[in-house]
Amino acid sequence: MAFLFLMLMELQGKRIILGVSASIAAYKAPMIVRELIKQGAEVRVVMTPSAEKFVSRTVLMNLSKNPVPMDMFEDDIQDGGSWHIHLAHWCDVMLIAPCSATTLARLAMGFYDTALSIIACALPKDIPLLIAPAMDSDMWEHPAVQRNIQTLIQDGSIIIPPAIGELASGIFGPGRLPDIDVLLAHCSHILSGSEVSIQRAAAPSEIEIHEEIPQRLSLYGKHVLITAGPTFERIDDVRFIGNFSSGKMGFALARQCAKQGALVTLITGPVSLKTPEGAIQRIDVESAHEMHDAVMKHQSKQDIIIMSAAIADFTPDKRHEGKIKKGDSDSMSVMLKKTTDILSELGKIKSHNQILIGFALESHNAMEYGKKKIAEKNCDLMIVNLANKIDSGFGGDNNTISIIDRVGGIKEFPTMTKDACAEAIIEQVLIFGDQS
Ligand code: CTP
């Protein structure tokens, strides 16, 4: 399944600072500026003095139609003083591409002796800093570089992992600047909504980038939509009909997909879970109706959709304003109506290169119902789990799953943590994607 380059509406009208540092991939910087402008963004460029060895400052000035600061004290950029603060406050996102090992170290250690590093430091807390390191494999794998990467993740920067391939040195390995469409997709993803999680000063990262890189990131640049958690259907202003889903399975899937390089849209019902780290846009919803609208808004650009949420099948016919009083009657009834089956809708409109995965939570005849659901809802894979078994289904940290594919294959797994289940599910998705 090829990664399609789409018009990225999220970049339209956005203000982007491109930081360019001294990696051989800096020669691609003019193409990055041109593509961002083509997508409707306004671009300002800053570069480190040594980046000029690899790319012309004049070309970058001409393309961005603005001065390209290198040194903090240049006369024509002073803008009445505090130019770095003004520029940092001007932008919606800063992308450093390529980011050399030395610039990574400057940013991690807090050496603000170049125009580029001082602007990165001056960014307001809610402005994302995306960093695309590019260097030779041995440099990338050096412990000091990996330490700096971890420091920057902890400080809230978003690292776009380097691609694997042939490098300028002739060596094959991790270190290439990702393709421009992947860089743009990361910018677009982070700008695509106010719900995007930007975790500056977050807790120490769980992402072990150093261990990830020797293998190919299997979902690199793919768009994955995941639903998670329960939905709450309001009866009145203080009561609702809900279920016991904790959201842990969906969040584990989001975490694993982001680790594998995917751009994740996580649509979740009410849960008390922290958004996993990585390129994850989180959208919080409450009801089946809101989940339907959010899924439909985002579904068309997805390569993979995983519907792990426990969405209510019924919702109150009408919602009462205020609180319903107990009154004198010994009973009360609430009329319910069916919600829209989101997965079935997705099955009807899905494109041939989209992979659709459903979950079936069953209390009995699990496989039989699972097979029926995969056919009826036109899914590619159905994850069956049992509602009435210890270590399975809602709430806990473990799950016991079986995966049915659309051609009748069944894989059963032992009880595992939800993270391990997520890994197993992604592996099956990739196998299915390769076969189709
Ligand atoms: N689902 C959905 N929209 C709904 C209800 C369910 O998209 N309104 C999705 C769930 O996210 C899950 C799949 O449908 O991926 C199966 O949900 P499940 O509750 O197991 O089955 P139902 O089709 O709702 O049928 P039943 O409750 O009768 O088992």
Residues whose N, C-alpha, C, O or C-beta is under 5 A from the ligand:
A	BS01	CTP	M307 S308 A309 I311 A312 D313 T339 T340 D341 I342 L343 G358 F359 A360 L361
